[in-house]
Amino acid sequence: MAPKSRSYQVSATPVTVFGHLLFIAVATLVLVWLLKFREGLAFESANKLKIFNLHPLLMVIGFILIAGEAIMAYKTFPGGRRDVQVQKAVHLTLQTVALGCGIFGIVVIFKFQNEANILYLYTLHSWLGMIVICLFGLQYLLGFFSFVFPGAESYSRAAYRPWHTFGGLVIFFLAICTAEMGLLQKFLLLNLFRSQEALIVNFIGLLLFLFAVAVGLSVVLPGYSY
């Protein structure tokens, strides 16, 4: 009897593990950059750059990385029937944290610009940043009332689920693009050329891109098999 043919399939498991490692790497580089090469962190300070530094901390680690982990939560944990509620709870919790950090990151940058007498919303980076936060908030509300709110109909949940997944990925990738633009903008403003700090900023951008790829692959690849 001829052996059955098998189609080659890649599991999402190694991709999500790679994504978690990238989370640690990016978070470490951001902290090293802000604490060692910049002036540190503070919400209230005579040195306004310390206030600004909270913005990349909150938006990269608190918003983008946490949101990416929330997306990968469905492939990080086993997908049995008993684990679905755990996946949903982790996804919702991380998305709530990400939204809170994103909003606080916007508050911080407005505070910095106000105290430093800098004009608001004059760059494409700032425009896209506001768009990302607004879309993320809308996505969060739609997802909450569709999948968490007990009054939602099961057929409406099923119909909205692929759009929720698609919209979440679009917003996440737009957030990555916005962060890359912010890093480039800061790189040019600081005149970072052929220095250790320049390497750190560049590697943050590169690893963020790889993190986006890992998150995207975790969605399209199959998870645990039973």
N, C-alpha and C positions, 0 to 999 in steps of 0.2 A: 504494500500500500504506500502510495507516494505521500511524503510529509506535507502537511498543510503549510501553505505559504503565509508568511507573516509580513505585514507592512511595517516598515521601520518607523517607530514613534519615539519621540523624545518627551520625557516626563518634565513637568514643571518643577519638580523637586530640586534638581541641581541648580536650576535658574534662580529659584527663590533663595536658596542658600547663598548663591553668588550675590544676589541683591542685598541680603542681610549683611554680608561682609562689606559691600560697598557702602551701606549705611554707616557702619562703624568707621570706615576709612574717610568718608566725606565729613562726618561729624568731627573726627579727630583733626583733620586738616583745617576745618573752619575755626575750631577752638584754638589751635596753634597760631593760625593767622591773626585772629583778633586779640589774643592774649599776649603773644610774644612780639609780633611785628607791628601791631596797631597799639592804640592807647589803652586798651582794656574795655570794660563794660560798665555802664552806669545809667540809671534812669534820670538821676539828678546830678549834674556836675557842671563846674565852671568850664571844663574841657568838653565842648560840644561834640567832639568826635567820639567820645565815649558813649554818648547817647546814640549817635548814628550807628555805632557798632552793634547795638542791639538789633538793628534792622536785618542785616544779613544773618545774624544768629537765629532770629525768630523765623525768618522766611525760608532759609535753607534747611536748618535742622528741624525747627518746630512745625513748619508748614509743608515743605516739599517732601522731606524724608519721611515724616510721620504719615502724610497722605499716601505716599508710595507703599509704606508698610501696611496701611489700611487696605489698599487694593490687593496686595499680595496675601492678605490674611486668609482669603478663601483657598489658597493653595499651600499656605504654611501649615495649616491644621488639617488633619484627616477629614474627609468629606462624607463620613457615614451619617445616617439619619440623626443619630444622637448628637453629632458634632455640628450640625447646621446652625443651631441656635448659638453655639459658642462662636462660630465664625461670624455670625451676624453681630453678636455683642462686641466682639473685638473690633470688627470693621466700624461699627457705629462709634465706639469709644475713641478709637484712633482718629476718625474723621472729626469728631467733636473737638479733640485736642488740637488737631491741625487747623480747624477753622478759628478756634480761639487764638492760637499763636499767629495766624495770618492777620486777624483783625488787630491784635496788639502790635504786630509789626508795622501795620499801616499807621496806627496811632503814634508809634515811636518816630517814624520818619516825618510825619507832620509836625510833631513836637520839635524835632531837630531843626527842620527848615524854618519853623516859626521863630525859634530862639536864635538861629544863625542868620536870620533875615534873608532867606533864600526863597525864590519863587516856587510855587507849587505846580506840579503836573505840567512841566514844560518839556519833558523828554518822552520818547516812545516807550522806554522802560517803565516810566510811571503810569502812562496810559494803559499799557498791557497789564501792569500790576493791579490797577483798580478793576479792570475788566475781569481778571482771573478771580479776585476776591468776590466780586459780585456774582459771577457765574458759579463759583464754588458754593456760595451761600444759597443760591437758588437750587442748585443740584442737591444740596443737603436737605432743604425743606421738602423738595419733591420726593426724595428718597425716604425721608422720615414718614411722610403721610402716605406713601405707597407701600412701604414694607414694615414699618414699625407701628403706625397708628392702627388700632384694632378694627376700625370701621372700614378699612380698605377692602374692596372685593378681590377675590382670588384671581378672577379673569383679568382685572385691570392691572394687578401686580405682574402677571405673566406677560401681558402685552407691553408693559412699560420696562420690564427688566433689561431687554437688549439695548433700549435707548439709554437707560441709566448707565449701563456698562460703557457704551460708546461715548456718551457725554462725559463720563468721569475720566476716560482716557484722554479725550480732547482737551479737557481743562487741565489735566495733569501735564500733558506735553506742552501746553501753552505756558504753564507755570515754569517748566524747565527752560523754555526759550526765554522767558522773562528774566529768570535768574542768570542765564548765560549773558544776556544783554547787560544786566547790572554788574556782573563781574568784569565784563569788557569795559564798561563805562568807568568803573573804579580803577581798573588797570591803567587806563589812559590818563585819568585825572591825577593819579599818583606818579605817573611817568616811570612805571616799573619796567625796566629793560635789563635783561640778563642779570637778574639778582635772585637770591634765594626766595624772597617774597614773591617775585614774579613766577617762579616755578610752582610755589604753593597755590597761588591763585589759578594758574593754568591747570594744575592737576585737579583742583576742585571742580573746574568747569568740565574737564574730561571725564572725571568719575561721575559727575552728575548725569552726563550724557549716557554713560554705561548703565547707570542706575535706572534711567528712563527706559533703556532697552530691556533690562531685566524685568522691570515692572510690566512692560507691554507683552513680553514673551510669557510671563506668568499667567496672563489673562487668556492668551490664545492656546497655550499648551495644556494637555490634560493633566489633572492632578493625580492624587493617590488612586490606585486601582485596588479593587477588592475581589 
